[in-house]
Amino acid sequence: MKKKTELLRCTILLLISLGAGLALSLFPDTAARGAARGLNVCLSVLVPSLFPFLVLSVFLVRSGAAALLGKLLEGPMRFLFRLPGCCAPVILMGMAGGYPVGARGTAALLQAGEIDEKQARRMTLFCVNAGPAFVLSAVGAGFLHSPRAGGILLASSLSAGLVLGVLLRGHDPLTVQSRSISRAPAKAGDALVASAFDACRSLAAMCCFVILFAVILEFLSILIAPGMMLACLSAVLEITGGCRDLTAQGAPLWLFAAALGWGGLSVQLQILSLPGAPRLSYPRFALARLAHAVLAVPFAVVLNAIFPPEITAQEVFSNTSSQPAADLGGSPIAAGALLVCCAVFLAACYSPRFGAGRGKKEAHGRL
């Protein structure tokens, strides 16, 4: 029975591969358009909005600065999430930087020995949030032409993520304790160089998935007539194009909140393929993303009723095919978090503890 199942699986994969190869051969222009569209998203959205946060999230862990910040937030972290305080900076960076940043910081904590495998898996389930740069600028101001709508969506997504983290905290007291053996903090200069290379490697993997799903969506747009069904399918597969397509169909705001909570299959595969990521089955991760999407809906409905965004049908549909009007990197919340982490970076550079006791002068010379 097992052999038959494996044979059936291999046969299906072979047919899919042959079909994909045939489609690429018959419609090379379609594939090229999709790849160009995905590459444009990478260069205009992904790299400028994520790279600084990826570098800083890993640097906070490698330099030992996360442990320093964690001491201040040890109590709230243990009470809310049953996690050590060193996880607080990573959760903050995940909320300010975007989908993969929190997951990459979690992997760095695991590699540094600050948390165990069980804690890393739990963090990966809820430290996945859409960043302010994308939600406020691209979705709110760019697609919906309403900064207030972007604020509602951001608040809904972040609130749902925090609630999910509380629900996943469990009751095992051992999960509160971090590992007793952890790696010594690296020198600030070494940590910065390693973090930059790590961010480049992570971004390369993310861009590959974005381009791949852009090609898939380009072919699906040929097979499926434009409409709400195609827009929802687009949101399930890739969040940027999905939000654009939902805007074109006049989707309600709660549907955007659900899409942002889900994150898209492209983002999910990016996270699971990150270097050093904890071993986590996709069904469990997908269930957590679905729970995030469901939790975000009531937040969006309530906030939309209290603070209704000023959107007219003419504003929404007049420029649905245009690029986002706002600068994708211009988020005050993300900029504030970035400045705070830069201050921590400077403090770590000149701290005797994180400079291995060699003093400011030698640390400055190594940088």
N, C-alpha and C positions, 0 to 999 in steps of 0.2 A: 504493500500500500504506500509505504514511504517513497519507494522508487518511482511509482506511478505519479505521485504528487510532484516529485522533483522533476520528472520528465515533462509533466504538464507545465510547470513553471518555466522551465528552460524553453519549451516550445513557444509559450506566450511571449517571452522576452525576445526570442529570435524573430517572431512575426512583427513585434513592435519595432525592432531594430531595422528589419527589412523595409517596413512601411515608412519609417523615418528617413532611411536612406533614399527610397524612391521619391518621397516628397521633396527632399533637398535637391535631387537631380532634376525633377520636373519643374520645380518652382524656385530656382536659385535667387531670383530677384526678391521674392517674398522673404526668404531666409536672410538675405542681405539687409533688407529694410528693418527686420526685427533686430538683427545684431547691431545695426547702427543706432537704432532707438535705445537698445539696452546700454550700449557704450556711452551714449549721450547722457543717460540717467546716471551712470557711474561717474562720469567726469563732472557733471553739473550739480549732482545732489550727493551721491554717496561719499566720494573722496573728500570734498571740502567740508562736509558736515560731520563726518565720522572720524577722520584721521586724527585730529588733535585729541579727541576724547579717548580713542583707542590707545594712543601713546600714554596719556596721563593715567588712565585706569590701570594699565600694567605697571607704569612707573611707581604709582602709589604703593603697590604691593612689593615690587622688587626692592625699592629703596628702604622699605620699612616704615614709610610715612603712614600707611594705612593702620599700622599698629598704634602709632602715635595718636591719630584721630580717633581710633577705636576706643581708646581709654575714656574719652569724653562721652561716648555714646554707648558704653558697655551696658548700662542699665536698661535703657529703652530697647536696645537690640535683643537682649535676653528676654525682656518682658513681652515684646510684640512678636518676635520671630523665633525665639529660642536659638539664637545664633550669637557667636562672639562679636565683640565690638568692632573688630577689624573688617567685618563685612559691611559696615555702615558706609564708608566712602565708595565702595563698589556699587551699592544700591543707589546712592546719590548720583554717581556717574552714569548708571544705567538709566535713571530717570531724566537726566539732562542731555545725554549723548545720543540716545536712540537704541534701536533693537539689539544690535550685537554687542554693545559696549558693556552692559552689565554681565552678559554671559562670558565675555572675554576676561573681564576682571575676576569673575568667579573661577575660571580655569587657572588664572594666575595665582589666586589664593590657594587653590588645591595643589598646584605645582610647588608653591613655597612652603607647604606643610602647615598653613595657618588654619585650614579647615579639613575635615575628612571627606571621604567620597559621598557619604550620605548627605552631609550638609551641602556639598557642592551640587548634588542632584536637585535638592530642594530649592536652592537658590536659583538654579537654571530654570526651574519651572515658573518662577514669578518675577525674576529680574529681567524681563523682556518687555520693554515699553517703547512706544513711539516717542521720538525726541521732540522737544519744542520747535527746533528749526524746521522739521518736516511738517508737524501738525499746524503750527501757527502760521508759518510762511507759505508752505506749498499748498496745504489743504485749505486752511482758513482763508488767508488773504488771496492766494493764487487761484484755486479752483472755485471756492464758494464765494469769493469776493466779500468775506465777512470775517474780520478779526475776532469778533465776539463768538462766532461759530467755532473758530479754531480754538479759542479759549475753553469753550464748553467741551469740545472733543478731547483736548489735552487733560483737563481736570477729570473727565470721565475715565480716560485710559489709566492715568496715574492712580486714581482712587481705586479702580478695580484691581490694579496690580498689587497695591498695598493690602487690600482685603484678601486677595488670593494668598498672599504671603502669610497673613495671620491664620487663615484657614488651613494652610499646609504645615503649620509649625509643629503639630503633633503634641504628644505628652511625654515623650521619653526624655528624662532629665539628662541623659548622656549626650543628647544632641546639642545641648547648650555649651558643652565643653569643646574647646578647640584642641587640636593635637598638641601633645606636650613637646614633641620634637619638631622643630621647624628650621628652615634654612636661615643662616645669618643674613642680615640685610646687605645688599650690594652697595658699593660706592655709588654716589650720585651720578658721576659721569658714566660709569659702566651700566648702571640701571637705565639711564636715558638712552644710550646707544642700543642696548638690548631691546628696550621698549619700542624704539623707532623701527628696528628690523622686524620685531614681532607684529607691529601694526601693519607694516607693508605686506607681510605674508598673509595676515588675516584679510586685509582688503582685497588682495589678489583673488583669494577664494570666493569672497563675497561677490566681486564683479563677475566672476565666471557664472555664478548662479543667476545673477540679474540678466546677463546677456542670453543665457540659455532659455529662461522663461519668457524673455521678450520675443525670442524666435517662436516659441510655442504659441504664445498669444497671437502673434501675427498670423500664423496658420489657422488658429481657431476662429479668427475674425473672418476668414474666408468661408469656413464651413458653417458657422452659426450666424444667423441674421442679427444685426445690431438691435439691442433691446435690453430689458432689465435682466434677462437670463444670462446674456453674454457679459453684462457688467458685473453681476454677482460672481460668475465664474472667474472673471478677470481679477476680482478682489480676493477670491480664494487662492489664486495662484500667485499673484504679484501685487503688492499693496499700492505702489505708486500709480501704475496704470489702472488699477482697480478703482482708486478714488477718483481719478479723472473720468473713467467711464460711468461711475455712479453719479457724478455731477451732471454728465450729459443726459442721463435718464431722469434727473430730478428726484433722486432718492431721498428719503427722509434722513434727518440727522442721526437718528439712532442706528440706522444701517451703517453709516460711516463709523460710528463708535464701535459697532460689532466688528467691522472689517479691520479697524486699527487694533482691536484687542486680539483678533486672530493673527494678524501680521502677515499672512500670505505664506504659501508653501515655500516660496523662494527664500524668505527670511528664515523660516524654520530649518531648512536644510543648511543655510549658512551657519546658523548657530550650532547645529549638531556636528558640523564638520570643522569647527574651530580647533586650532592646535591646543592639545591638553584638556579638551572638554571632558567632563565626567561621562562615564558610561551610562547612557540613558536611552531607553527604548523609544522609538518614535511614537507608538500608540499612546504611551503615557504622556509624552511631551505634547502631542496633539490634543489630548484630552485637557491638559492644563491650558493650552491656548484657547480651546473652545470655552472652557470655564471663564477665562478672562474676557472673552467676547460677550458671553451671557451676562457677566457681572457689570460690564461697561454700559449695557443698554439702559437699565433703570437709572443710573447716574445721569446719562445723557437726556433721558426723558424728563427727569425732575429739573435739571439745570436749564433745559430748553424752555420749560414752563415758567421758571422763575426769571430767567434772563433770555427772552426770545431774541434771536439774532435778526437784524434788519436785512432780510434778503428778499428781493423781488425776483419773479420768474425771468424778467427781462435781463437782470444782472447776471443770473446764473447761466442762462442759455446763450447770451450774446457772444461770449468769448470762450466757449467750452473747448474749442480746439486750440486755443492759444496756450503758450507756456505760462507758468505761474508768474504773476506780475511782481511778486515780492522776492527779495533776496533770500535764498534758501539758507544762508548762513547767518542771517541777522535776527537772532532771537535773544531778547534781553535775559531770559531765564538761563539759557545755555551759556551766554556770555558771562553772566554772574558766576555760574558754577565753574566755568573755565578759569576765571580770575582767582577764585578761591583756591582751586587746585594748583594754579601757578604760584600762589603764595606759599602753599605747602611745599611745592617743589623747591622754592628758594630756601625755605627753612630747613628742608632736608639736606640741601647742598652744604649748608654752613653749620649743621648740627654736629657736635663731636660724636654723638652716638652713631649717627648714620654715616659719618665719615671715618668710622673705625678708629676714632680717637686720635687722628693725626693732625687735627686742628684745621682752621679755616684756610691757612695759607696753602697747605699741600692740596687740599680739596680743590681750591681755586686753580692751582697749577695743573691738576689732572684734567679739569674741564677745559 
